Amino acid sequence: MKSLRVLPEAEEELAAAAEWYEGKRAGLGVELVAVVDGAFDEILEAPLAHPSWRTDRPYRWKVLTRFPYVVFFRLDGDAVEIMAVAHARRRPGYWLRRAHP
């Protein structure tokens, strides 16, 4: 199995989203984190089962259930690198500036 590497920016996005949801209803932020953790597990188990984001980019994506977020990731040797936990309806592709060569 591949190892998981989450960019600090992606961790910050998840924390901010969880805090926002928690402010809307107690426990909802915790539920978001659980859904994202499950998505990370699915990605690690079978990264190639998730579609390419664009044919000209090395990224794949996993759309979350229940919450309007998408996990963008790439394969980097023996690791899966999580690039973003992005809101599905805001600023598409903003996270591309995080990409490392």
C-alpha positions in Angstrom: 0.0 0.0 0.0 1.2 3.5 -0.7 1.9 6.1 2.0 -0.2 9.2 2.4 1.2 12.7 2.4 -1.2 15.6 2.9 0.1 19.1 2.0 -0.2 21.5 4.9 -2.5 23.7 2.8 -4.9 20.8 2.4 -4.8 20.2 6.1 -5.7 23.9 6.7 -8.5 23.7 4.2 -10.0 20.7 6.0 -9.6 22.3 9.4 -11.3 25.6 8.3 -14.2 23.7 6.6 -14.7 21.5 9.7 -14.7 24.6 11.9 -17.3 26.3 9.7 -19.5 23.2 9.7 -19.1 22.8 13.5 -20.3 26.4 13.8 -23.5 25.5 11.9 -24.3 22.5 14.0 -22.4 20.7 16.7 -20.9 17.5 15.4 -21.1 18.4 11.7 -17.5 19.4 11.5 -16.5 16.0 13.0 -18.7 14.3 10.4 -16.9 16.2 7.6 -13.5 15.0 8.9 -14.8 11.4 9.1 -16.0 11.6 5.5 -12.6 13.0 4.4 -10.7 10.3 6.3 -12.8 7.7 4.6 -12.0 9.3 1.3 -8.3 9.2 2.1 -8.6 5.5 2.9 -10.4 4.8 -0.4 -7.8 6.7 -2.3 -4.9 4.9 -0.7 -6.5 1.5 -1.3 -7.0 2.1 -5.0 -5.7 5.4 -6.3 -6.0 4.5 -9.9 -9.7 3.8 -9.5 -10.3 7.5 -9.2 -10.6 9.5 -12.4 -8.0 11.9 -13.8 -8.9 15.5 -13.2 -7.7 16.6 -16.6 -5.9 14.7 -19.3 -3.1 17.3 -19.4 -2.4 17.2 -15.6 -1.1 14.4 -13.3 -3.9 14.8 -10.8 -6.9 12.6 -9.8 -9.9 13.4 -7.8 -12.4 12.0 -5.3 -15.8 13.7 -4.9 -17.1 13.4 -1.4 -20.5 12.2 -0.5 -22.7 14.4 1.7 -20.4 17.5 1.6 -19.7 19.6 -1.4 -15.9 18.9 -1.4 -13.4 17.3 -3.7 -10.1 15.7 -2.7 -7.4 16.3 -5.4 -4.4 14.1 -5.3 -1.5 12.9 -7.3 0.8 9.8 -7.2 4.3 10.6 -6.3 6.5 7.5 -6.4 5.3 5.2 -3.6 3.1 8.0 -2.0 -0.2 9.5 -2.6 0.0 13.3 -2.1 -3.2 15.1 -1.2 -3.0 18.5 -2.9 -6.4 20.0 -1.8 -9.6 19.4 0.0 -11.5 21.9 -2.1 -15.0 23.2 -2.0 -16.6 21.9 -5.2 -18.2 25.3 -6.2 -15.5 27.8 -5.4 -12.4 28.9 -7.3 -11.7 25.8 -9.4 -8.0 25.0 -9.9 -6.8 27.5 -7.3 -4.7 24.8 -5.7 -2.6 24.2 -8.8 0.0 26.8 -7.5 0.8 24.3 -4.8 2.1 21.8 -7.4 5.7 20.7 -7.1 7.6 19.8 -10.2 
